[in-house]
Amino acid sequence: MMDMWLPLIGGLVLLIAGGDLLVRGAVKVAERLGVSPLVIGLTLVGFGTSTPELVTSVQAALSGSPGIAIGNIVGSNIANILLILGISALILPIAVSSSALRRDAVVMLGVAVVFAVLSFAMPFGRLVGVALIAALIAYIYLAFRQESSAAEHGAIYDKAAALEAVDPGLHPKPSPAGGMITPLQLAVGGLMLVVVGGAFLVKGAVAIAQSFGIPETVIGLTIVAVGTSMPELVTSVVAAFKRQSDVAFGNIVGSNIYNILGIGGGTALISPTRVPEQIVTFDNLLMVGVSLLLVIFAATGLRIARWEGAVLLTGYLVYLYVLWP
């Protein structure tokens, strides 16, 4: 029994540890190159916690397991809203800034709808991948322009702030002195750990699915999705305990946008795949539904109350009950 679970658990540990080292090294390299702290925050720090999802989905698609590849993306988005925001709101009601709601939460809902429609209409080929990546680049560019001139912060800024709150060493500093060798070694070492961890995780997930006769899609939507979302869980819960509840909201919204545009686009670009029918007919629709529910909760009083957090968390338990054979 443990022979099946060890690769999955070991893969998760390597993914999360490698992702942390990769972000840490990449931030230091960018600092040495004189990249502005805001750009570093919106890109390397802001999306650093999503590296495990990206590597896992790409490796699963390359190894012919589209259920794990796409299930990881959709399952992570569902878990981010129902599980992680649910827990965070129970710890402390989540404040929502009007700018994060107007710009970022609406974008999150929009890209979820687009993903669901594309999944239904066509295979995820390289053209779809290019379109999703281009949309992500445009979103980051617009976010950078707004962050440079506005007093209110959006989701990507909040996502970076949440990660920096957990690990102050990731806070970008303007062009410090120092060599490039150590940061590069750190980044490359982290990347290698992430790649090895992703391979172990996919291998373990496939073995468990085959051994218990559980569809790979279900494993991808649950065990793999929640496992690769652990960094988001930690950063959101820490933000809630530190009473930075608005940061917890931006962290999840930013993650969901990146999961669809960045990870969905990257997976389609590197290894074109077809979205499994179960995800097209059920899980995608649920993802759109819970994204809409989050926008409604956030819009009523610009906060997510404890009772709303309880509703979200209960919804996730019901989802697991329905999904798990």
C-alpha positions in Angstrom: 0.0 0.0 0.0 2.7 2.5 1.0 4.6 1.7 -2.2 1.8 3.5 -4.1 1.4 6.5 -1.7 5.2 7.2 -1.2 5.8 8.5 -4.8 2.7 10.8 -4.5 3.6 12.2 -1.0 7.3 12.4 -1.9 6.4 14.2 -5.2 4.3 16.7 -3.4 7.1 17.5 -0.9 9.7 17.9 -3.7 7.2 20.1 -5.7 6.5 22.5 -2.9 10.2 22.7 -1.7 11.5 23.0 -5.3 8.9 25.7 -6.1 10.0 27.7 -3.1 13.7 27.5 -4.1 12.9 28.3 -7.7 11.0 31.5 -6.8 13.6 32.5 -4.2 16.4 32.1 -6.8 14.5 33.7 -9.6 13.7 36.8 -7.5 17.4 37.2 -6.6 18.4 36.9 -10.2 15.8 39.5 -11.2 17.0 41.8 -8.5 20.7 41.5 -9.7 19.5 42.3 -13.2 17.9 45.5 -12.0 14.3 44.5 -12.7 11.8 46.7 -10.7 10.4 45.3 -7.5 6.8 45.8 -8.8 7.5 43.7 -11.9 9.2 41.0 -9.8 6.2 41.0 -7.4 3.6 40.8 -10.1 5.3 38.0 -12.0 7.9 35.8 -10.1 6.5 36.2 -6.6 2.9 36.6 -7.6 2.7 33.3 -9.5 5.5 31.4 -7.7 3.1 29.3 -5.7 1.5 28.0 -8.9 4.7 26.3 -10.2 3.7 22.9 -8.7 0.4 23.0 -10.6 2.1 24.0 -13.9 4.8 21.2 -13.8 2.3 18.6 -12.7 -0.3 19.4 -15.4 2.4 19.5 -18.2 4.0 16.2 -17.1 0.6 14.5 -16.8 -0.4 15.7 -20.3 3.0 14.5 -21.7 2.5 11.1 -20.1 -0.9 10.6 -21.6 -3.0 11.4 -18.5 -5.3 14.3 -19.5 -7.6 13.5 -16.5 -4.8 14.4 -14.1 -3.6 17.3 -16.3 -6.9 19.1 -16.7 -8.4 17.8 -13.4 -5.5 19.4 -11.5 -6.3 22.9 -13.1 -10.1 22.7 -12.6 -9.9 20.9 -9.2 -7.4 23.5 -7.9 -9.8 26.3 -8.8 -12.7 24.6 -7.1 -10.6 23.9 -4.0 -9.2 27.4 -3.9 -12.7 28.9 -3.7 -14.6 26.3 -1.6 -11.9 24.8 0.6 -9.2 27.5 1.0 -11.4 30.7 1.0 -13.9 28.8 3.1 -11.3 28.0 5.8 -9.9 31.5 5.6 -13.3 33.2 6.0 -14.0 31.0 9.0 -10.8 32.1 10.7 -11.5 35.8 9.9 -14.2 37.4 7.7 -12.5 38.4 4.4 -12.5 42.0 3.4 -12.8 42.6 -0.4 -11.6 45.8 -2.0 -13.8 47.2 -4.7 -11.0 47.3 -7.3 -10.2 43.6 -6.7 -13.9 42.8 -7.1 -14.4 45.0 -10.2 -11.3 44.0 -12.1 -9.9 40.7 -10.8 -13.0 38.7 -9.6 -14.9 39.6 -12.8 -11.8 38.5 -14.9 -11.6 35.2 -12.8 -15.3 34.5 -13.6 -14.8 35.5 -17.3 -11.8 33.2 -17.9 -13.6 30.3 -16.1 -16.5 30.7 -18.6 -14.1 30.9 -21.5 -12.3 27.8 -20.4 -15.6 25.9 -20.0 -16.8 26.9 -23.5 -13.5 26.1 -25.2 -13.4 22.7 -23.4 -16.8 21.9 -24.8 -16.1 23.3 -28.3 -12.7 21.9 -29.2 -9.6 20.0 -28.1 -7.0 22.0 -26.3 -4.5 22.4 -29.1 -1.5 24.8 -29.4 -3.6 27.6 -30.8 -5.8 27.5 -27.7 -2.6 27.5 -25.6 -1.2 30.5 -27.4 -4.4 32.4 -26.9 -4.6 31.7 -23.2 -0.9 32.7 -22.6 -1.4 35.9 -24.6 -4.5 36.7 -22.5 -2.3 36.2 -19.3 0.4 38.5 -20.6 -2.2 41.1 -21.4 -3.7 40.8 -17.9 -0.3 41.1 -16.2 0.5 44.2 -18.4 -2.8 45.9 -17.5 -2.3 45.0 -13.8 1.2 46.5 -13.9 -0.1 49.7 -15.4 -2.8 50.0 -12.8 -0.5 49.1 -9.9 2.0 51.8 -11.1 -0.6 54.6 -11.0 -3.4 53.5 -8.6 -3.5 53.6 -4.8 -5.8 50.5 -4.7 -4.1 47.1 -5.3 -5.4 44.2 -7.3 -5.3 40.4 -7.1 -1.8 39.8 -8.4 -0.3 42.4 -6.0 -2.2 40.8 -3.1 -1.0 37.3 -4.2 2.6 38.5 -4.0 1.9 40.2 -0.7 0.5 37.0 0.8 3.6 35.0 -0.2 5.9 37.7 1.2 4.0 37.7 4.5 4.8 33.9 4.9 8.4 34.4 3.7 9.7 38.0 4.1 12.9 36.9 2.2 10.9 36.9 -1.0 10.1 40.6 -0.8 11.9 42.1 -3.8 14.6 44.7 -3.1 15.9 47.3 -5.7 19.1 46.0 -7.3 21.2 44.7 -4.4 24.8 44.1 -4.9 26.1 40.5 -5.3 26.9 37.8 -7.8 24.6 35.8 -10.0 26.0 32.3 -9.5 24.4 31.4 -6.2 20.9 32.7 -7.2 21.1 30.9 -10.5 22.1 27.7 -8.8 19.2 28.1 -6.4 16.7 28.6 -9.2 18.1 25.7 -11.3 18.2 23.4 -8.3 14.6 24.4 -7.5 13.5 23.7 -11.1 15.1 20.3 -11.0 13.3 19.4 -7.7 10.0 20.6 -9.2 10.4 18.5 -12.3 11.4 15.4 -10.4 8.6 16.0 -7.9 6.0 16.4 -10.7 7.1 13.1 -12.2 6.8 11.3 -8.9 3.4 12.9 -8.2 1.9 11.9 -11.6 3.4 8.4 -11.3 1.9 7.9 -7.8 -1.5 9.3 -8.8 -1.7 7.0 -11.9 -0.7 4.0 -9.7 -3.4 4.8 -7.1 -6.0 5.3 -9.8 -5.2 1.9 -11.4 -4.9 0.0 -8.2 -8.3 1.2 -6.7 -10.1 1.4 -10.1 -10.7 5.1 -9.5 -10.8 7.2 -12.7 -7.6 9.3 -13.2 -9.9 12.4 -13.6 -11.2 12.0 -10.0 -7.6 11.6 -8.6 -6.6 14.8 -10.6 -9.6 16.8 -9.4 -9.1 15.9 -5.7 -5.8 14.5 -4.4 -3.5 16.1 -7.0 -5.4 19.4 -7.1 -5.5 19.8 -3.3 -1.9 18.7 -2.9 -0.6 21.2 -5.5 -2.8 23.9 -3.9 -1.1 23.6 -0.5 1.0 26.8 -1.0 -2.2 28.8 -1.6 -3.7 27.2 1.5 -0.8 28.1 3.7 -0.5 31.7 2.3 -4.2 32.4 2.6 -4.5 31.0 6.2 -1.4 32.9 7.3 -2.9 36.1 5.8 -6.2 35.4 7.7 -4.4 34.9 11.0 -2.4 38.1 10.4 -5.7 39.9 9.8 -4.7 40.6 6.2 -8.0 39.2 4.9 -8.1 41.3 1.8 -4.8 39.7 0.7 -6.3 36.3 1.2 -9.0 37.1 -1.3 -6.6 38.5 -3.9 -4.3 35.5 -3.4 -7.1 33.0 -4.5 -8.5 35.1 -7.3 -5.0 35.6 -8.7 -4.3 31.9 -8.5 -7.5 31.0 -10.3 -6.7 33.4 -13.2 -3.2 32.0 -13.5 -4.4 28.4 -13.3 -6.6 28.7 -16.3 -4.6 31.1 -18.5 -1.0 30.2 -17.4 -1.3 26.5 -16.6 -4.1 25.7 -19.0 -2.3 27.6 -21.8 1.1 26.2 -21.0 -0.3 22.6 -20.9 -2.1 23.0 -24.2 1.0 24.6 -25.8 3.5 22.0 -24.7 1.3 18.9 -24.9 -2.1 19.4 -26.7 -4.8 17.3 -25.1 -8.6 16.8 -25.1 -10.5 17.8 -21.9 -12.1 14.6 -20.4 -15.9 14.4 -20.9 -16.6 14.3 -17.1 -14.8 17.6 -16.6 -16.6 19.2 -19.6 -20.1 18.1 -18.5 -19.8 18.6 -14.7 -16.6 20.0 -13.1 -16.2 22.9 -15.5 -19.8 23.9 -14.9 -19.2 23.7 -11.1 -16.1 25.8 -11.4 -18.1 28.5 -13.2 -20.9 28.2 -10.6 -18.6 28.5 -7.6 -16.7 31.4 -9.2 -20.1 33.2 -9.7 -21.1 32.4 -6.1 -17.8 33.9 -4.9 -18.4 37.1 -6.9 -22.0 37.3 -5.4 -20.7 36.8 -1.8 -17.9 39.3 -2.3 -20.3 41.9 -3.8 -22.7 41.8 -0.9 -21.1 44.2 1.6 -17.6 43.8 0.1 -16.8 41.0 2.5 -17.1 37.2 2.9 -18.6 36.6 6.3 -18.0 33.5 8.4 -21.4 32.0 7.5 -20.5 32.4 3.8 -17.2 30.7 4.6 -19.1 27.8 6.2 -21.3 27.5 3.1 -18.2 27.4 0.8 -16.5 24.7 3.0 -19.7 22.6 3.2 -20.0 22.9 -0.6 -16.5 21.3 -0.9 -17.4 18.4 1.3 -20.5 17.8 -0.7 -18.4 18.0 -3.9 -16.0 15.3 -2.6 -18.9 13.1 -1.6 -20.5 13.4 -5.1 -17.2 12.9 -6.9 -15.5 10.1 -4.9 -16.6 6.6 -5.8 
